[in-house]
Amino acid sequence: MDSRKMTRRAVLTATAGVAALGSGVLTGVAEAATGATARSAAAPPSKTVRVFWLKPTDVALDQRYPDGITNVMKEAQRYYRQELGKTFTLNNPAVEVVNGDHNRAWYENTRNGDDPYWWVVFNMQQELMRKLALNAPDSRWLCVGEISAEQQGVSGGGGGGGWVILSGHDADGAAGTNGNMNRWYGGMVHELGHAFGLPDSTSTDGTPMSASFYDYPNCHFSQSQKNGILNGPYGSFLS
């Protein structure tokens, strides 16, 4: 995997009142395995957004998850068109369900770098890359991965370099089992902003690249953020 920067988002905590926006940036994570196990089936069209729900072996198939993640992506798609005048393309189906190779505890507890915040999502991302012959970054697709696994209060997620990688509380939120949907809509808009190349903004500037995304839909990209997306590495994906 090419080294890249992935912007970290803090995990919501019940005692915090209002969750903080993580400010850590990770550079150069472990390499993913590649080779004969990569999928050979026909891939979706290039310059689209590929979305995955990775289901560990001990998690039952629950249609609320792919359906809910689809709805979150469609809302983000609508928002980007509203803000930019153009938006990204989803595939059909919008969410690819991927059967994981391991149980939930494996993704949660298998060390992957120094910070346990990232273990679940990096383990997921590397398995997706191996199974589906993906790269990070990948010039063909912008990729979104969610997994139904997390260490409570530890696991998180983030975006950057053409990827969004999110752990169990985001998947639960998309499925409608973890609070107000606007929080999950705003979170996806925020992480997609990172995937398109934007950095975090200040905590109260009214843009979705700040903690203002928790007030979604009452947040809007600044002109400089719009320019950053449109002129960034994935700007040509928007139409």
C-alpha positions as CSV (number, residue, x, y, z in Angstrom):
1,M,0.0,0.0,0.0
2,D,1.3,3.4,-0.8
3,S,1.9,5.6,2.2
4,R,-0.9,8.1,2.8
5,K,-2.4,10.4,5.3
6,M,-5.6,9.3,7.1
7,T,-7.4,11.9,9.2
8,R,-8.7,10.5,12.5
9,R,-12.2,11.1,13.8
10,A,-12.7,10.7,17.5
11,V,-15.1,8.1,18.9
12,L,-18.3,9.4,20.5
13,T,-18.4,8.9,24.2
14,A,-21.4,8.9,26.4
15,T,-19.8,11.1,29.0
16,A,-18.5,13.7,26.6
17,G,-21.8,15.5,26.0
18,V,-20.5,16.6,22.6
19,A,-18.0,14.5,20.8
20,A,-14.7,16.1,19.8
21,L,-13.3,15.9,16.3
22,G,-10.0,13.9,16.3
23,S,-7.0,15.8,15.1
24,G,-4.4,13.0,14.8
25,V,-3.0,12.2,11.4
26,L,-1.6,8.8,10.6
27,T,1.1,8.4,7.9
28,G,2.3,5.2,6.3
29,V,0.3,2.2,7.6
30,A,1.2,-1.4,7.3
31,E,1.0,-2.9,3.8
32,A,-1.9,-5.1,2.8
33,A,-1.5,-8.6,1.4
34,T,-2.0,-9.0,-2.3
35,G,-1.9,-11.9,-4.7
36,A,-3.9,-14.9,-5.9
37,T,-6.8,-14.4,-3.6
38,A,-7.8,-11.1,-5.3
39,R,-11.2,-11.3,-6.9
40,S,-11.3,-11.8,-10.7
41,A,-14.9,-10.9,-11.2
42,A,-15.9,-8.0,-13.4
43,A,-15.4,-4.7,-11.4
44,P,-17.7,-1.7,-11.4
45,P,-17.0,1.2,-13.7
46,S,-14.1,3.4,-12.9
47,K,-14.5,6.9,-11.4
48,T,-17.3,5.7,-9.2
49,V,-17.6,5.3,-5.4
50,R,-17.4,1.7,-4.3
51,V,-18.9,1.0,-0.9
52,F,-18.4,-2.2,1.2
53,W,-19.9,-3.7,4.3
54,L,-17.5,-6.3,5.7
55,K,-19.4,-8.9,7.7
56,P,-17.4,-10.9,10.2
57,T,-18.0,-14.6,10.3
58,D,-20.0,-14.4,13.6
59,V,-22.2,-11.5,12.5
60,A,-25.5,-12.5,10.9
61,L,-26.6,-11.0,7.5
62,D,-28.9,-8.2,8.4
63,Q,-30.3,-6.3,5.4
64,R,-30.7,-3.1,7.5
65,Y,-26.9,-2.7,7.2
66,P,-26.4,-2.6,3.4
67,D,-29.8,-0.8,3.0
68,G,-28.9,1.8,5.7
69,I,-25.4,2.4,4.4
70,T,-26.9,2.8,0.9
71,N,-29.2,5.5,2.3
72,V,-26.4,7.3,4.0
73,M,-24.4,7.3,0.8
74,K,-27.4,8.6,-1.2
75,E,-27.9,11.4,1.3
76,A,-24.2,12.3,1.0
77,Q,-24.5,12.1,-2.8
78,R,-27.5,14.5,-2.6
79,Y,-25.6,16.9,-0.3
80,Y,-22.6,17.0,-2.6
81,R,-24.7,17.9,-5.5
82,Q,-26.4,20.6,-3.5
83,E,-23.1,22.1,-2.4
84,L,-21.0,21.6,-5.5
85,G,-23.4,21.5,-8.4
86,K,-22.1,18.0,-9.2
87,T,-21.7,14.8,-7.3
88,F,-20.2,11.3,-7.3
89,T,-21.6,8.1,-8.8
90,L,-22.7,5.1,-6.8
91,N,-22.9,1.6,-8.3
92,N,-25.8,-1.0,-8.4
93,P,-25.9,-2.3,-5.8
94,A,-24.5,0.7,-4.0
95,V,-23.1,-1.5,-1.2
96,E,-21.1,-4.7,-1.8
97,V,-21.5,-7.1,1.1
98,V,-18.2,-8.9,1.7
99,N,-18.1,-12.0,3.9
100,G,-15.1,-11.6,6.2
101,D,-12.5,-14.3,6.8
102,H,-12.5,-13.8,10.6
103,N,-14.8,-13.4,13.6
104,R,-15.5,-10.0,15.1
105,A,-12.9,-10.4,17.9
106,W,-10.1,-11.0,15.4
107,Y,-10.7,-7.7,13.7
108,E,-11.0,-5.9,17.1
109,N,-7.9,-7.4,18.7
110,T,-5.4,-8.2,16.0
111,R,-2.7,-5.6,16.3
112,N,-2.3,-3.4,13.2
113,G,0.0,-0.4,14.0
114,D,0.7,1.2,17.3
115,D,-2.7,2.8,17.9
116,P,-5.7,0.5,18.7
117,Y,-8.0,3.2,17.4
118,W,-7.1,2.0,13.9
119,W,-6.9,-1.8,14.3
120,V,-10.4,-2.7,13.3
121,V,-10.6,-0.5,10.3
122,F,-7.1,-1.2,9.1
123,N,-7.7,-5.0,9.4
124,M,-10.9,-4.5,7.4
125,Q,-9.2,-2.3,4.7
126,Q,-6.4,-4.7,4.2
127,E,-8.8,-7.6,3.7
128,L,-10.8,-5.7,1.3
129,M,-7.7,-4.8,-0.7
130,R,-6.6,-8.4,-0.8
131,K,-10.0,-9.8,-1.7
132,L,-10.9,-7.2,-4.3
133,A,-7.5,-6.2,-5.7
134,L,-7.9,-2.6,-4.4
135,N,-5.1,-0.1,-3.9
136,A,-4.7,2.8,-1.4
137,P,-5.0,5.3,-3.0
138,D,-6.8,3.7,-6.0
139,S,-7.0,5.8,-9.2
140,R,-10.0,3.7,-10.4
141,W,-12.4,4.2,-7.5
142,L,-13.0,6.1,-4.3
143,C,-13.6,3.4,-1.7
144,V,-15.8,3.4,1.5
145,G,-15.5,0.5,3.9
146,E,-17.6,-0.2,7.0
147,I,-17.3,-3.2,9.3
148,S,-19.6,-4.6,12.0
149,A,-16.8,-4.8,14.7
150,E,-15.3,-2.4,17.2
151,Q,-13.7,-2.2,20.6
152,Q,-16.2,-0.1,22.5
153,G,-14.8,3.3,23.2
154,V,-11.5,2.5,21.4
155,S,-12.2,1.8,17.7
156,G,-12.8,4.6,15.3
157,G,-12.3,5.5,11.7
158,G,-11.4,8.2,9.3
159,G,-10.8,9.3,5.7
160,G,-8.0,10.2,3.4
161,G,-6.3,9.2,0.2
162,G,-9.4,8.2,-1.6
163,W,-10.7,6.0,1.3
164,V,-13.2,6.2,4.1
165,I,-12.9,3.4,6.7
166,L,-15.4,3.2,9.5
167,S,-16.0,0.8,12.4
168,G,-19.1,-0.7,14.1
169,H,-20.7,2.4,15.5
170,D,-20.9,4.0,12.1
171,A,-22.4,0.8,10.6
172,D,-24.9,0.6,13.4
173,G,-25.7,4.3,12.9
174,A,-26.4,3.7,9.2
175,A,-28.6,0.8,10.0
176,G,-30.7,3.1,12.2
177,T,-29.8,1.5,15.6
178,N,-27.5,4.2,17.0
179,G,-29.2,7.5,17.3
180,N,-30.2,10.4,15.1
181,M,-29.5,9.8,11.4
182,N,-28.3,13.4,10.8
183,R,-25.2,12.6,12.8
184,W,-24.3,9.7,10.5
185,Y,-25.2,11.7,7.4
186,G,-22.9,14.5,8.5
187,G,-20.2,12.1,9.5
188,M,-20.1,10.5,6.0
189,V,-20.1,13.9,4.3
190,H,-17.1,14.8,6.6
191,E,-15.1,11.6,5.9
192,L,-15.8,11.8,2.1
193,G,-14.4,15.3,2.3
194,H,-11.2,13.9,3.6
195,A,-11.3,11.1,0.9
196,F,-11.6,13.8,-1.7
197,G,-8.5,15.6,-0.2
198,L,-9.8,18.1,2.3
199,P,-8.2,18.6,5.8
200,D,-10.0,19.2,9.0
201,S,-11.3,22.7,9.6
202,T,-11.6,24.6,12.9
203,S,-14.2,23.3,15.4
204,T,-17.0,25.8,14.9
205,D,-16.7,27.3,11.4
206,G,-20.0,26.0,10.1
207,T,-18.5,23.7,7.5
208,P,-18.9,19.9,7.5
209,M,-15.1,19.6,7.7
210,S,-15.3,20.8,11.3
211,A,-17.3,19.7,14.3
212,S,-20.2,21.5,12.7
213,F,-21.0,18.3,10.9
214,Y,-22.7,17.2,14.1
215,D,-25.3,19.9,13.3
216,Y,-26.0,18.4,9.8
217,P,-27.7,19.5,7.6
218,N,-27.0,23.0,9.0
219,C,-23.4,23.1,7.6
220,H,-22.0,24.1,4.3
221,F,-18.7,23.8,2.4
222,S,-16.7,27.0,2.1
223,Q,-15.7,28.2,-1.3
224,S,-12.1,27.2,-0.7
225,Q,-13.3,23.7,0.3
226,K,-15.4,23.4,-2.8
227,N,-12.4,24.4,-4.9
228,G,-10.3,21.9,-3.0
229,I,-12.7,19.1,-3.9
230,L,-13.3,20.1,-7.5
231,N,-9.6,20.6,-8.2
232,G,-8.3,17.7,-6.0
233,P,-7.2,14.2,-6.9
234,Y,-10.7,12.9,-7.2
235,G,-12.4,16.0,-8.6
236,S,-12.7,14.3,-12.0
237,F,-15.0,11.7,-10.3
238,L,-17.7,14.3,-9.9
239,S,-20.3,15.0,-12.6
